Every structure is written in C-alpha cells, then in structure tokens.
Amino acid sequence: MEKDLTELQTLIEAHFEQRKKEEEELIGLKDRIERRRSERAEQQRVRAEKERDRQTRIVEERQRKEDEEAKKRADDEAKKKKVLSNMGANFGGFLAKAEQRRGKRMTGREIKRKTLADRRAPLGIENMREDGLRQRAQEMWNWIYQLESEKFDFMDMMKKQKDKKGHGKGKVGGRWK
C-alpha cells in the first residue's frame, strides 16, 4: 500500500508539475499572442496612416493638375482673344506684305479685305456698361447708315455714267469701235 501510495504521490506530483509547465507555456503563448496582436494593430495603424497620406497626395496632385489645366486653358483663351483683336488691327499690314510678295494685281476679294481691314477699328467694348454699349451701338448704326447712303449715291452715279456712255458713241454691228 505504501508503495502504491508513494507511486500515486509521485504520479500526482508529476501531474501537477506537468500541469504547472503547461500553464506556464499557456501563459507564454497568451503573452506572445497578445504581443503579436499589438504588433499587428501597430502595423495596421501605420499602413492606414500611409494609405491616408498617399490618398491625400493623390488628391492634391489631381487638384494641382486641374488647376494647371484651368490656368493653361485661361491663358490659351486670353492668347486667342489677343490674337483675334490684334488680327483686326494688323490685318491690313498682313495684306500689304502679302501683296508685295505676290507682285501681281489684287483680286476684288483681296481689295475688299484690305479696305475693310484699313477701315475697321477695334470695338473696345470689354469694359463698357449698358449705356456706353447703347451709345456705341448707336454710333455704329449711324456709321452703317452713312455707308449705305454713300453706296446708294455711288450706285446712282455709276448708273448715270453708264447711261451717258451708251448715248455718246455709236454701235456698229453690235460691237464697240
């Protein structure tokens, strides 16, 4: 019996020692798991921060590009307006240079273009108010009225000159001699 008792006590002691070791291992594993969780949480926090920074940079870059594009478009529009307004002022000089290069007679269309370019002045209505625009429109209407009346007078004069030509000379056989 004593033998069994001592054997049982040694088994019990061995069991308790084994259980103590297993508990220590379990506590060590729990500590490792907890450390790993905290490390993972820290890594995820760092990743999330980096991702936020990256997204912020992307948004800022996109905004910067859009601003640059808008500025470029505005500059292009301003250049186009400037070129178009200068074309009116410089178009006559352009035609004169083109005429010198060609060294031949101008066609009727080219003559009209040159004359219109010489006569046409820039409107200068960008900064006008409504009353100024009305006054400018009235001036332009008066100018058009004057030109139309001159045109009518010239057409009438030309018609009279044609009538005079026909009566003064004689026709022979349907041809002028």
NUVORO-360710 format. One record per atom (N, C-alpha, C): residue in three letters; x, y, z. Coordinates in steps of 0.2 Angstrom, whole numbers, plus 5000, padded with zeros to 4 digits. Layout:
<pts>
ALAXYZ...
</pts>
This chain:
<pts>
MET500449945000MET500050005000MET500450065000GLU500950065004GLU501450125004GLU501750134998LYS501950074995LYS502250084988LYS501750114983ASP501150094983ASP500650124979ASP500550194981LEU500550214987LEU500450274989LEU500950324987THR501550304988THR502150344985THR502150344978GLU501950294975GLU501950294967GLU501350344965LEU500850344969LEU500250384967LEU500450464969GLN500850474974GLN501050534976GLN501550564970THR501950524968THR502450544963THR502050554956LEU501550514955LEU501150524949LEU500850594950ILE500550604956ILE500150674957ILE500650724956GLU501250724959GLU501750774959GLU501950784952ALA502050734948ALA502250734941ALA501750774937HIS501050754939HIS500550784935HIS500450854937PHE500550874943PHE500550944945PHE501150984942GLU501650954941GLU502250984938GLU502150994931GLN501850944928GLN501750944921GLN501151004919ARG500651004924ARG500151054923ARG500451124924LYS500951134929LYS501251194930LYS501651214924LYS501951174921LYS502351184915LYS501851204909GLU501351164908GLU500851184903GLU500551254904GLU500351264911GLU500051334912GLU500551384910GLU501251374912GLU501751424910GLU501851434903GLU501751374899GLU501851384892GLU501151414889LEU500651404892LEU499951434890LEU500051514891ILE500251534897ILE500351604899ILE500851634894GLY501451594892GLY501951624887GLY501551634880LEU501151584879LEU500851584872LEU500351644872LYS499951654877LYS499551704878LYS499851774877ASP500451784881ASP500851844880ASP501051854873ARG501351794870ARG501551804863ARG500951824858ILE500351794859ILE499851814855ILE499651884857GLU499651904863GLU499451974864GLU499952024861ARG500652004862ARG501152054858ARG501052054851ARG500951994848ARG500851994841ARG500252034839ARG499652034843ARG499052074841ARG499252144841SER499652164847SER499852234847SER500252254841GLU500752214839GLU501152224834GLU500752234827ARG500252184826ARG499852194821ARG499452254820ALA499152274826ALA498752334827ALA499252394825GLU499852394827GLU500352454826GLU500452454818GLN500552394815GLN500752394808GLN500152414804GLN499552394806GLN498952414803GLN498852494803ARG498952514809ARG498952594810ARG499452624806VAL500052604805VAL500552634801VAL500352624794ARG500052574792ARG499852564785ARG499252614783ALA498752614788ALA498252654787ALA498452734786GLU498952754790GLU499252814790GLU499552834783LYS499952784781LYS500252784775LYS499752794769GLU499252754769GLU498752754764GLU498352824764ARG498252844770ARG497952914770ARG498352964767ASP499052964769ASP499553014766ASP499553004758ARG499552944756ARG499552934749ARG498952954745GLN498352944748GLN497752974746GLN497753044746THR497953074751THR498053154751THR498453174746ARG499053144745ARG499553164740ARG499153164733ILE498853104732ILE498453094725ILE497953154724VAL497553164729VAL497053214729VAL497353284727GLU497953294731GLU498253364730GLU498553364723GLU498853314721GLU499153314714GLU498653324709ARG498053284710ARG497553294705ARG497253364705GLN497153394711GLN496953464711GLN497453514708ARG498153494709ARG498653544706ARG498553534698LYS498553474696LYS498453464689LYS497853504686GLU497253494689GLU496653534687GLU496753604687ASP497053634692ASP497253704692ASP497653724687GLU498253684685GLU498653704680GLU498353704673GLU497853644672GLU497453644666GLU497053704665ALA496653724671ALA496253784670ALA496653844669LYS497253854672LYS497653914671LYS497853914663LYS498053854661LYS498353844654LYS497753864649ARG497153834651ARG496553854646ARG496453924646ALA496453954652ALA496354034653ALA496854064649ASP497454044650ASP498054084646ASP497954074638ASP497754014636ASP497654004629ASP497054044627GLU496554054631GLU495954094629GLU496154164628ALA496554184633ALA496754254633ALA497254274627LYS497654224625LYS498054224619LYS497654234613LYS497154184613LYS496754184607LYS496354254606LYS496054284611LYS495754344611LYS496254404609LYS496854394612LYS497354444610LYS497554444603VAL497654384600VAL497754374593VAL497254394589LEU496654374591LEU496054394587LEU495954474587SER496054504592SER495954584592SER496554614589ASN497154584589ASN497754614585ASN497654594578MET497254544576MET497254524569MET496854584565GLY496354614569GLY495954664566GLY496454724565ALA496854744569ALA497254804569ALA497854784564ASN498154724564ASN498654714559ASN498554674553PHE497854664552PHE497654634546PHE497854674539GLY497854734540GLY497954774534GLY498754774532GLY499154774537GLY499854764536GLY500054694534PHE499654644536PHE499754574533PHE499654574526LEU499054604524LEU498854604517LEU499354644513ALA499654704515ALA500154744511ALA500754694510LYS500954664515LYS501554614514LYS501454564509ALA500854534510ALA500654484505ALA500654514498GLU500454574497GLU500354604491GLU501054614488GLN501554634492GLN502254644490GLN502554584488ARG502454524492ARG502754464490ARG502454434483ARG501854444482ARG501554424476ARG501754464470GLY501754524470GLY501954564465GLY501454564459LYS500854554460LYS500354554455LYS499754594457ARG499354604453ARG498754634454ARG498254604459MET497954634464MET497454604469MET496854594465THR496554534468THR495854524466THR495354564469GLY494754564467GLY494254604470GLY494154594478ARG494154524479ARG494054504486ARG494654534490GLU495254524488GLU495854554492GLU495754624493ILE495554664488ILE495454734488ILE494954754494LYS494354714494LYS493854724499LYS494154704506ARG494554654507ARG494854634513ARG495354694516LYS495754714511LYS496254764513LYS495854834515THR495354844511THR494954914513THR494654904519LEU494354844521LEU493954834527LEU494454834533ALA495054804532ALA495554804537ALA495754874539ASP495854914534ASP496054984535ASP495555024538ARG494955014537ARG494455054540ARG494255024547ARG494254964548ARG493954934554ARG494454944560ALA494154974565ALA494454984571ALA494254944576PRO494654924581PRO494354884587PRO493854914590LEU493354874593LEU492754894596LEU492854924603GLY493254894607GLY493454924613GLY492854924618ILE492454874618ILE491854874622ILE491954824628GLU492454804630GLU492554754635GLU492354774642ASN492554844643ASN492454874650ASN491854924650MET491454924645MET490854974645MET490254944648ARG489854994651ARG489254974654ARG488654984649GLU488054974651GLU487554964646GLU487455034643ASP487455084646ASP487355154642ASP487855164637GLY488555144639GLY489055154635GLY488955114629LEU488755044630LEU488655004624LEU488055024620ARG487555054623ARG487055084619ARG487255144614GLN487655184617GLN487955244613GLN488455214608ARG488855164609ARG489255134604ARG488855104598ALA488355064600ALA487855034595ALA487555094591GLN487355144594GLN487055204590GLN487555234585GLU488155244588GLU488755264583GLU488855224577MET488855154579MET488955104573MET488355104568TRP487755114571TRP487155114567TRP487255174562ASN487355234565ASN487455294561ASN487955284556TRP488555254557TRP489055244553TRP488855194547ILE488455144549ILE488255104544ILE487755134539TYR487255184542TYR486855224538TYR487155264533GLN487755294536GLN488055344531GLN488355304526LEU488655244527LEU488955204522LEU488455174517GLU487855164519GLU487355134515GLU487155194510SER487055254513SER486855314509SER487455334504GLU488055324506GLU488555334501GLU488555284495LYS488455224497LYS488355164492LYS487855184487PHE487255204490PHE486755224486PHE486855274481ASP487255324484ASP487455384479ASP487955364474PHE488455324476PHE488855294471PHE488555254466MET488055204468MET487755164463MET487355204458ASP487055264461ASP486655304456ASP487055344451MET487655364454MET488155404450MET488455354444MET488555294446MET488855244441MET488255224436LYS487655224438LYS487155214433LYS487055264428LYS487155334431LYS487055384426LYS487655394421GLN488255374424GLN488855374419GLN488755314414LYS488455264416LYS488355204411LYS487855234405ASP487355264408ASP486855294403ASP487155344398LYS487655384401LYS487955434396LYS488455404391LYS488755354393LYS489255314389LYS488855284383GLY488355254384GLY487955224379GLY487755274373HIS487555334375HIS487255384370HIS487855414366GLY488355424369GLY488855464365GLY489255434360LYS489355364360LYS489655334355LYS489155294351GLY489355274345GLY488855234341GLY489055164341LYS488655124339LYS488755054339LYS488755034331VAL489154994329VAL489154964323VAL489254894323GLY488754854321GLY488654784320GLY488754754327GLY488454784332GLY488454754339GLY489054764343ARG489654794340ARG490254794344ARG490454864344TRP490854884349TRP491054954350TRP491654964346LYS491755024343LYS492355034339LYS492655094342
</pts>
